[in-house]
Structures are given as C-alpha cells and as structure tokens.
Amino acid sequence: MSKPPSDPPRRAPAAFTYEDKAADPRDNGGQGGERRKPESFSENIVVTPDEDDPFLNPEKDLSAVPIAAPRRRRTSFGKIAAGAFGILLSLAIGLWTDSLIRDLFTRADWLGYAALAVLAVGILAVLALVIRETVGMMRLAAVQKIKAEAEAAILETRPVKARAVVAQLTALLSANPETSKGRATLKATEGEVIDPPHLIALAERELLAPLDRKARALIVNASKRVSIVTAVSPRAVVDLLYVLYEAVRLIRAMAELYGGRPGTLGMFRLLRDVLAHLAVTGSIAVGDSLVQQVLGHGLASKLSARLGEGVINGLMTARIGIAAMDLCRPLAFHALKRPGIGDFIGDLTPSMSPRGNNP
C-alpha cells in the first residue's frame, strides 16, 4: 500500500513592486534612467469641467460657441468699377445740365432762370429723399438695437440696463395711442421692479401685447385676402403678383406698427431680411410642410382643388407675416407666446375648425 504524498510547504506572503519603464511616460522615452522628481506648478491651471467637454457630452448644444467669421474683402473690382462709372455719369449729367441752362439763357433770360429754379427744386427734393431714407434706416437700426440690448440686459444682475431699454422702448412707441395704457402702467410701477428679466417681461406685456393683437389681425386679414383672390383668379401670374403685393404691404404695415416705418431703401432691406429669416428658420418650404399641416387638420377631403390652393397661399402669407413680426418686433418673444402657423388655419377655414362647428 502506497504512502499518500505529503503537502508541499506553503510559501510565506510577500509583496512585489512592478515597474514598466517602457510604458512610463515620465521616464526618458522609455530608455530608463533617472526618474523625474515631483514638481509643483505656480501658474493657475484651468481644467475644463466634464459637463462642458464636448467629447464627454456630445449632446451639448454648441450653438453658443463663437465661430470665427470669414475675413471680408474690403475692396473689389466691381465696387471700383461702379464707383468710377458713377462719378463719370455724374460729371456727364452736370455738364449736360450746365450746357442746357446756358443755351436757355442765350435764348431768353426767363428760360434760364426757370431752369435754375427747377434745378433747385430737384436738388431739394433729392436731399429730402435722402434724409427720409436715412431716417427710415435709423428707425430700423433703433429697433434692432433695442432688441439686442434687451437680450443683454436680461443677463445682468442690476436693473440699470433694463430700465434704459424700457425707456428707449417707451420713447419708440410713444406716438402709438394703443400703448398709452401700458406706458401709464410702467410709469406707475417705476422703481418697484428691480429684477431685469421681470422688468423686460413687464414692458413686453404692457407695451407689445396690444400691438401683437393688431399684428395678428393684420396677418389674418392679409392671409384671407390672398386665400380668396388666389382661389378665384384664373391665372397663376395673377396669384403670384397679388401674393407679392400683399407680402410687401404686410411687411410695411408690420414695420410701421412696431415703430420702424422704413423708407423705400429700408423696405428693400427689410424684404431681404424677411426672406433670409424664412430661409434660416426653414419656413420657406411651401410644399410638404404646409400640405401636411392642412392634411393634419382633415381639410384636404373637404376642400376643392382651387380652394385648397388658396388656403396654402394664405398660410404662406401668414408665414411671411410671422417672419416680419419676428424682425420688426423690438423685443423677442419671452413673456408672450410667439404665434405659429397653426394658429391661423382656423381663421382661414372657420367652418372647418372646431369653433366653427359649434352651433
């Protein structure tokens, strides 16, 4: 009978130190040598928090991150050519006017003096036109300045900037009788509200709420006119021209309502800004989105082809009005709800809306 093997002697516990110099970046390239001594940094070290790290939080909104704007070209050959030919044309007109007046004086003195009087009237009219256009552009710039200063004042802790914005807004809308009650309320509560966001919100409710109601009425009326005219017009060209006419008229009325009142050049600039706003916000898509909104309200099966086309054009006019409202309004929508395209479907088709079905 074999003897069972005896257990091997147990090894006493021991500690071991593992050093991988090739993987230690603190060594001299993994070549060994003397290890770096611990050091302290006297300068301030700024560490990015984890919640602000875009690699750790990819869902973080990066829209507020400043992006370097491309360098603008100060001069171009087109501008140089336009300036040169403009100066040449001005000299030609001046020489022609001088030659005309001299010829009139050789014929009769009264003809020459009459030409000088007409020239003076024309120059004064051009100066008045330039002054009017300049004032209109300044009004539009003042509205945008108030909007930008209001957004900056909301972030402040002291009410100094907010009160300055409210004072500018009150001065801008002082000629509008619909803001008289709101101006009286702000005057009575002056000094009582010290929180900048609440002060801006109070001014928005008291001064802009009645103007927003009137702006909504302007959009509804323009949309209804476009819807009716395009539904009964026999030509597509008539539809296009009338939609453009109503859009220009609506944008001008919106600017005058909120204190802009632009001139001719200011109106062209405002039209460009409205189109750019529609393009940026994605609201210029006429086809699918508007059709889906109409289908979502169950109107497609109840409307004829021409009437449905009129409703679509009316909704597009309403979108243009909303974009003009966003641009011409001196304060952004914070305390009050911004109107949407869905708010006007019931106005364009009252018989199809739930309110219209009630007896």
Order of alpha helices (4+ residues) and beta strands (2+ residues): alpha-alpha-alpha-alpha-alpha-alpha-alpha-alpha-alpha-alpha-alpha-alpha
